[in-house]
Structures are given as structure tokens and as C-alpha cells.
Amino acid sequence: MLRLFAFLMMLLASPGVFAQEAGPRGIHATEAVVTDTALVPHARPAIVAGELKTQRFVILHTAKAAGAARALAGQIEGVRDAFGAMLGRDWPGTTEIRLGVGRQEFEALALPGGKPPGWAVALAYPGHQIILLDALSLSDSEGPTTLRHELAHVALGQLARDWPRWFQEGVAQNLTDERYSVAHYGALFRAVTQERVFHFEDLADDWPDVPADVEIAYAQSAAFVAFLTGKHGSHAMGLLVDGVRAGEPFEQAFGKAFRTSLLLEEQDWREGLAARYGWLPLTTSSALLWLTASVLCVAAFVRRMRQKAARMTELAAEDAAEDAALRLLAAARAAGPVPVDGSEPLSPALPWPEWPGATTPVAPPNPSAPSQPEALEGAPEALESGTGHPEGPDGSDLDMDDEEPESASGEYELDGEAPSGRPPKPTLH
């Protein structure tokens, strides 16, 4: 977020890096003014198909521009009234507007010797009170502003002559509300932060050559005229127009109308530039607050999407691990039973091999049969009687041949040879 904010500040503070190198931006790149009064209007051009008249205008149009001419005729008088409210004076006479569609018709309507530049879509002849327009430009977003700008040049040209360049451009931009544009604010911000504000005596006749400086010249001219109008009102502006029309030098008429000099008014205006176009208004403006809020929303959305993507990746990994564990468990179950304690799976039971010389396993004792000491209680009497076999409790003989004597250590007593077959019978003493 801090990096984005710093980048935006660098854009505003950059010395025209992003300015249009071919010329000024906006309507200043599409409008032109011809101040040569030696041009003589000839007869009505042959391409003109009709005309519309209002109280203070006459509109000549081609066949293709008939619709645009009717729409313009219903609006043009109100535009002129707004000019009189600002300047305190209305210019005399009838203003002629020529409308054509396309480049070919636009150039065919021009005065002899006053061909419009190739980049222009509007042209003003202030000395002849004629405005030339491409009707297609009126449907553009900046079309009405271009028309008002050309009317401002005609108005000043008809009211008086020898206006300083900065005053003409400043009045035209205030009449068209161009001074409220973001481009003008950005140009003045660069001029203030980089200390590149021009003196108006240097903008009286010539205009800068560098496109970035041209934007500053336009912006500061509009801002200074707005400062004068807001401070002194339209009445003082009317007195200034009257003085210049009477042939007084501009600075002399300026002193009489505003009761101060141009230099003092310029110094007063410069002192307030930092407060209006410096860093402080930029950081406290509502536009910046909305911009910051928008950037925060975008940053929060991006962060949320990243968190969601990370969570989905984590869930996918967990699902893959569970699937692998299930496959391993299924394989283990197919191989055999799995002990609970985690030891090796049990092998299937195999038959025990019969080794040579192994004895027959002894059957487990019968719980109901008498124990061995009880069975041997009658053995001495049986031996003494000569029977040779002791009798059991039930009178049956005890077969001693099946008994296998053990040594004290639990092993068989062998006569030096390994037993083969049955062991020898025990001897009683």
C-alpha cells in the first residue's frame, strides 16, 4: 500500500514524463485560432446547403450537418449569455458558425488562406467573428467545451484587441470550466512542487515550447483569471474590458479596474499556491480519500483471493494424503491381518515338520484321573507280592514301561549312547 501511494505521488511530481510530447492535451490539441485580419471572407462556400438564424448567431451547414446545426441552434444563445455574466460585457454583432461533416467538408468551409491545421477540428477567426467546426466533434465528450473555447476567442477578439496571451487562454478556460480538470491540477502541482511557475509577463506574447511547460502555462493562466474574478467580481472584469477596448495598455487598464498592479496581484496569487496545489490539499482532499479507499478495497480483495487459493491448495494436499493412506490400508488388508501394536503382519500358520527320533507328544492330563502319587501308593505291595506291577486304585496294573525316568537335572540317564527308540526301564531299589 505504501509503495502504491508513493508511486502515485511520483506520477504527479514527475516533470512531464507522462505529458503528451506532440503538444498539449485536451481541446488545446484540437482547436486553433487565426488572428490574421487580412483574410477576407469570400462568398458563401458552394458546399453550404442551408442556414439557421438565431438572435445573435447564423449557422451555415452542409447537407450532412443539418441535424447537428438544428441541435446547436437550440443551445448557442444560452452559451453566449454565460459569457456575458462572467466578462460583464457582451460582444456586438452576429457570430457566424460553419458546420461540416468530415475532414473534406471542414476544410472546404475555411476562409481563403486560412486553412486549418491537420490536427484541428475547430478553428476561430476572431477578427471576422467566424467559427469553423467539424460537426462530428460536437458528439464527442469534449465537443461542447471546444465550441465554448472558440467562442471565448471570438468574444475577446470582438470586445478589444491586444489581449495578453495568458489572459485570452485564462478567460477561455474559465468560460468552459476547463480549470476544474485533473490535468490542470496535476500541472499546477508539478509547477508548485518543482518551483516552475512562470511570470505572466513572460506569457504575454509567446508560449513555451516544451509540452510540459505548455500545460503549466495553460493551467496557471486559468487559475489566475479565476483568482481575479473571484476576488474582484464581474464588474471589475467589465471595467478592464472597457479600458482595453478604449485603447489603453493592458497593465494600465488592469490597474484602473482592480485598483492594484498586475505585479502585486500576481504576488498575492503566488503566496496561496502552496496551500491550494501543494502536498497538504492533496493529502486532505476527498478525491484522495476515495482513491485510498479504492486501493485498500482492491488490496483486501487480492489478499482474500490469495488466502482462498492457499486454503484450497492446503485442502487438496490433505485430500491427497487421505487418499494415499486409504490406498495403503487397503493394500495392507489384502496382504493379511494387521496387528494392533504395529508389528509385522502375521504369517499364515504352517504345519510343524516331523523330525527323526522325535517322541510322540504327550496328551494333556485328564482332570478326573488320580494324581501320580496316589497311583503309586500300592506299588510296593504289588512288587512284594510278586506281581511285578503295582495296582492302581481301581485294581488295574500300572504299566511302568511307559514311564520315562529323568535325572535330577531333568535329562535322561544314558549309558554312554544316545537313546534310540524307547528308553530303558527304570530300576526300583
C-alpha positions in Angstrom: 0.0 0.0 0.0 2.8 2.4 0.9 4.6 1.6 -2.4 1.4 2.3 -4.4 0.9 5.6 -2.7 4.5 6.6 -3.3 4.1 5.6 -7.0 1.0 7.9 -7.4 2.9 10.8 -5.8 5.8 10.2 -8.2 3.3 10.4 -11.2 2.1 13.7 -10.0 5.5 15.1 -9.2 7.2 13.9 -12.4 8.2 16.8 -14.7 6.0 15.9 -17.6 7.2 12.4 -18.2 3.6 11.4 -18.9 2.8 14.6 -20.7 1.9 14.4 -24.4 5.1 15.1 -26.3 3.3 16.1 -29.5 1.6 19.1 -27.8 -0.8 20.0 -25.1 -3.6 17.5 -24.2 -7.4 18.1 -24.2 -9.1 20.6 -26.5 -5.8 22.6 -26.8 -4.6 19.8 -29.2 -7.7 20.1 -31.5 -8.5 23.9 -31.6 -6.8 26.7 -33.4 -7.1 30.5 -33.7 -6.3 32.5 -36.8 -5.6 36.2 -35.8 -4.8 37.4 -39.3 -7.3 40.1 -40.0 -6.1 40.4 -43.6 -8.2 37.4 -44.5 -11.2 38.5 -46.5 -14.3 36.2 -46.4 -15.5 35.4 -49.9 -19.0 34.5 -50.9 -20.8 31.7 -49.2 -19.0 28.4 -49.9 -20.7 26.2 -52.5 -20.8 23.2 -50.2 -23.2 25.1 -47.8 -26.7 23.5 -48.1 -28.6 25.7 -45.7 -28.5 28.1 -42.8 -30.2 28.6 -39.4 -30.5 32.0 -37.7 -30.9 32.8 -34.0 -30.9 36.2 -32.2 -27.1 36.6 -32.3 -25.9 33.7 -34.5 -26.1 32.4 -38.0 -25.3 28.8 -38.6 -24.2 27.7 -42.1 -24.2 23.9 -42.6 -23.7 21.3 -45.2 -26.3 18.7 -46.1 -24.7 16.1 -43.8 -24.6 18.5 -40.9 -28.2 19.6 -41.0 -29.1 17.7 -37.8 -26.1 19.0 -35.9 -27.0 22.5 -36.9 -30.5 22.3 -35.6 -29.3 20.9 -32.2 -26.7 23.7 -32.0 -29.2 26.4 -32.8 -31.2 25.4 -29.7 -28.2 25.8 -27.3 -26.0 28.5 -28.6 -27.8 31.6 -27.2 -27.6 30.2 -23.6 -23.9 29.7 -24.0 -23.4 33.3 -25.0 -25.4 34.5 -22.0 -23.0 32.7 -19.7 -20.1 34.6 -21.3 -21.7 38.0 -20.6 -22.2 37.0 -17.0 -18.5 36.4 -16.5 -17.0 39.2 -18.6 -19.6 41.8 -17.6 -20.0 42.6 -21.3 -21.4 41.1 -24.4 -19.7 41.4 -27.7 -21.5 43.2 -30.5 -22.7 41.9 -33.9 -23.7 38.4 -35.2 -21.4 35.5 -35.0 -21.2 33.0 -37.9 -20.7 29.3 -37.2 -19.9 26.9 -40.1 -20.6 23.2 -39.7 -19.3 20.4 -41.9 -19.0 16.6 -41.5 -15.6 15.1 -42.1 -12.2 16.5 -43.0 -13.1 17.4 -46.6 -16.1 19.5 -45.7 -14.3 21.0 -42.7 -11.5 22.4 -44.9 -13.9 23.4 -47.7 -15.7 25.8 -45.3 -12.4 27.6 -44.3 -11.6 31.2 -45.3 -9.2 31.6 -48.3 -5.6 31.5 -47.0 -6.8 30.3 -43.5 -6.7 26.5 -44.0 -7.0 24.8 -40.6 -4.1 22.6 -39.4 -4.3 18.9 -39.9 -4.8 18.2 -36.2 -7.5 20.8 -35.6 -11.3 20.0 -35.5 -12.2 23.6 -34.6 -10.9 27.0 -35.9 -11.7 30.5 -34.8 -11.4 33.7 -36.8 -11.8 36.3 -34.1 -11.3 39.3 -36.4 -14.1 38.1 -38.7 -16.3 36.7 -36.0 -16.4 33.3 -37.7 -16.1 29.8 -36.1 -15.4 26.7 -38.1 -16.4 23.3 -36.6 -16.4 19.7 -37.6 -19.9 18.5 -36.7 -18.5 15.1 -35.7 -16.6 16.8 -32.8 -19.8 18.0 -31.2 -20.8 14.4 -30.4 -17.5 13.9 -28.7 -17.2 14.3 -24.9 -15.1 17.4 -25.4 -17.1 18.8 -28.3 -19.2 21.4 -26.3 -16.1 22.5 -24.5 -14.3 23.0 -27.8 -17.1 25.2 -29.1 -17.2 27.4 -25.9 -13.4 27.8 -26.1 -13.6 29.1 -29.7 -16.5 31.4 -28.7 -14.3 32.8 -26.0 -11.6 33.8 -28.5 -14.2 35.4 -30.7 -15.7 37.3 -27.8 -12.3 38.7 -26.7 -11.4 39.5 -30.3 -14.7 41.4 -30.8 -14.5 43.2 -27.4 -11.0 44.5 -27.8 -7.6 43.8 -29.2 -4.1 43.3 -27.9 -5.0 41.0 -25.1 -2.1 39.1 -23.4 -1.9 35.5 -24.4 -2.3 34.3 -20.8 -5.5 36.4 -20.3 -7.1 35.1 -23.5 -6.4 31.5 -22.6 -7.4 32.0 -19.0 -10.7 33.6 -19.8 -11.5 30.9 -22.4 -10.8 28.1 -19.9 -12.9 29.6 -17.2 -15.8 30.0 -19.6 -15.5 26.4 -20.5 -14.8 25.1 -16.9 -11.6 23.5 -18.0 -9.8 24.8 -15.0 -11.5 22.1 -12.9 -9.9 19.2 -14.8 -7.4 16.8 -13.2 -4.8 17.6 -15.8 -4.7 21.3 -14.8 -4.4 20.3 -11.1 -1.6 17.9 -11.9 0.2 20.6 -14.0 0.0 23.2 -11.2 1.0 20.6 -8.6 4.2 19.9 -10.6 4.8 23.6 -11.1 4.5 24.4 -7.4 6.5 21.4 -6.0 9.3 22.0 -8.6 9.1 25.8 -8.4 8.4 26.2 -12.2 5.6 28.7 -12.1 6.0 31.2 -14.9 5.8 35.0 -14.6 2.9 36.3 -16.6 5.0 39.0 -18.3 6.7 36.0 -20.0 3.4 34.6 -21.2 2.1 37.9 -22.6 3.1 37.2 -26.2 4.9 33.8 -26.5 4.0 30.4 -25.3 6.6 27.8 -24.0 7.9 25.2 -26.5 8.2 22.2 -24.1 4.8 20.4 -23.9 5.0 20.0 -20.2 5.6 23.8 -19.8 2.7 24.4 -22.2 0.4 22.6 -19.8 1.7 24.6 -16.9 1.1 27.9 -18.8 -2.5 26.9 -19.6 -3.2 25.8 -16.1 -1.7 28.8 -14.3 -3.5 31.2 -16.7 -6.8 29.6 -15.9 -6.1 29.7 -12.2 -5.0 33.4 -12.2 -8.1 34.6 -14.1 -10.3 32.6 -11.7 -8.5 34.3 -8.8 -9.1 37.7 -10.3 -12.8 37.0 -11.0 -13.4 35.6 -7.5 -11.6 38.5 -5.8 -12.9 41.5 -7.8 -16.1 40.2 -9.5 -17.5 40.6 -13.0 -17.9 44.4 -12.6 -14.1 44.9 -12.4 -13.7 42.5 -15.4 -16.1 44.7 -17.3 -14.1 47.8 -16.5 -10.9 46.0 -17.7 -12.7 45.2 -21.0 -13.8 48.8 -21.4 -10.3 50.1 -20.8 -8.6 47.8 -23.3 -11.3 48.5 -25.8 -10.7 52.2 -25.4 -7.1 51.6 -26.4 -5.4 51.7 -23.0 -2.4 49.3 -22.5 -3.5 46.2 -20.7 -1.5 46.8 -17.5 -2.9 50.4 -17.3 -6.4 49.2 -17.7 -5.7 46.5 -15.2 -4.6 49.0 -12.6 -7.7 51.1 -13.1 -10.1 48.2 -13.0 -8.7 46.3 -10.0 -7.1 49.3 -8.2 -3.8 47.5 -7.9 -0.9 46.5 -10.2 -0.5 43.2 -12.1 2.7 42.5 -10.2 1.1 42.8 -6.7 -1.9 40.7 -7.8 0.5 38.0 -9.1 2.5 38.0 -5.9 -0.7 37.6 -3.9 -1.8 34.8 -6.1 1.6 33.0 -5.8 1.5 33.1 -2.0 -1.6 30.9 -1.9 -0.4 28.4 -4.5 1.3 26.1 -1.9 -2.0 26.0 0.1 -4.1 25.2 -2.9 -1.8 23.0 -5.0 0.8 21.7 -2.7 1.1 18.5 -0.7 -1.4 19.5 2.1 -4.5 19.8 -0.1 -3.5 16.6 -1.9 -3.4 14.6 1.3 -6.6 16.1 2.7 -8.7 16.1 -0.5 -11.8 13.9 -0.7 -10.6 12.6 -4.0 -7.5 11.2 -2.4 -9.6 9.7 0.3 -11.8 7.9 -2.2 -8.7 6.8 -4.1 -7.1 5.5 -0.9 -10.3 3.6 0.0 -10.5 2.1 -3.5 -6.9 1.0 -3.3 -7.5 -0.6 0.1 -10.5 -2.4 -1.2 -8.5 -3.8 -4.2 -5.7 -4.8 -1.8 -8.1 -6.5 0.5 -9.7 -8.4 -2.4 -6.3 -9.5 -3.7 -5.3 -10.7 -0.2 -8.6 -12.5 0.2 -8.1 -14.3 -3.1 -4.6 -15.3 -2.2 -5.7 -16.7 1.2 -8.5 -18.6 -0.5 -6.1 -20.0 -3.1 -3.7 -21.1 -0.3 -6.6 -22.7 1.6 -7.7 -24.6 -1.5 -4.1 -25.8 -2.0 -4.0 -27.0 1.6 -7.3 -28.8 1.3 -6.1 -30.5 -1.9 -2.9 -31.7 -0.1 -5.0 -33.1 2.8 -7.3 -34.9 0.4 -4.3 -36.4 -1.5 -2.8 -37.6 1.9 -6.0 -39.2 3.0 -6.4 -41.0 -0.4 -2.8 -42.3 -0.1 -3.5 -43.5 3.4 -6.6 -45.3 2.3 -4.8 -47.0 -0.5 -2.1 -48.2 1.8 -4.6 -49.5 4.3 -6.5 -51.4 1.6 -3.2 -52.9 0.3 -2.3 -54.0 3.9 -5.7 -55.6 4.5 -5.3 -57.5 1.2 -1.9 -58.8 2.3 -3.0 -60.1 5.7 -4.3 -59.2 9.2 -2.6 -56.1 10.6 -1.6 -56.3 14.3 -2.9 -53.6 16.6 0.6 -53.0 18.1 2.0 -52.1 14.7 4.3 -55.2 14.4 4.9 -57.1 11.3 1.8 -58.8 9.8 1.2 -62.3 10.9 2.2 -65.1 8.5 -0.3 -67.8 7.8 0.1 -70.9 10.1 2.4 -73.6 8.6 2.5 -77.4 9.6 5.3 -78.2 12.0 7.8 -80.7 10.4 8.3 -84.2 11.8 11.9 -84.5 12.9 13.5 -88.0 13.0 13.7 -89.6 16.6 11.1 -87.1 17.9 8.8 -88.5 20.6 5.1 -88.5 20.3 3.6 -85.6 22.2 2.1 -86.4 25.5 -1.6 -85.9 25.7 -2.8 -83.4 28.2 -3.8 -84.8 31.7 -7.3 -85.7 32.4 -8.7 -83.7 35.3 -10.8 -86.6 36.6 -7.9 -89.1 36.7 -6.0 -89.5 40.1 -2.7 -87.8 40.5 0.6 -89.8 40.2 1.4 -90.0 44.0 -2.0 -91.6 44.6 -1.5 -94.1 41.8 1.9 -95.2 43.2 0.7 -95.8 46.7 0.1 -99.6 46.1 3.2 -100.1 44.0 5.5 -101.6 46.8 2.8 -104.1 47.8 2.4 -105.2 44.3 6.1 -105.7 43.9 6.4 -107.6 47.1 3.5 -109.9 46.1 5.4 -110.9 43.0 3.0 -109.5 40.5 5.7 -107.1 39.3 3.2 -104.4 38.5 1.7 -102.1 41.0 -2.1 -101.8 41.1 -4.0 -98.6 40.8 -6.9 -97.6 43.0 -9.3 -99.4 40.6 -7.3 -102.7 40.8 -5.7 -102.4 37.3 -2.0 -102.8 36.8 0.2 -99.8 36.4 2.4 -100.2 33.3 5.7 -98.7 34.3 7.2 -99.4 30.9 5.6 -96.2 29.7 7.3 -94.0 32.4 10.5 -92.3 31.3 12.9 -91.6 34.2 14.5 -88.3 34.4 17.7 -87.3 36.1 17.9 -84.7 38.8 18.6 -82.2 36.2 15.6 -83.2 34.1 17.6 -85.2 31.5 17.6 -88.9 30.6 20.3 -91.2 32.2 22.1 -92.6 29.2 24.7 -95.5 29.3 27.1 -93.6 27.1 25.0 -93.9 24.0 22.4 -91.8 22.6 18.9 -93.2 23.0 17.4 -94.9 20.1 13.8 -95.8 20.2 12.4 -96.3 23.7 14.5 -95.5 26.8 15.5 -98.3 29.3 13.1 -99.2 32.1 13.7 -97.7 35.4 15.1 -99.8 38.3 13.5 -99.6 41.7 15.6 -100.0 44.8 
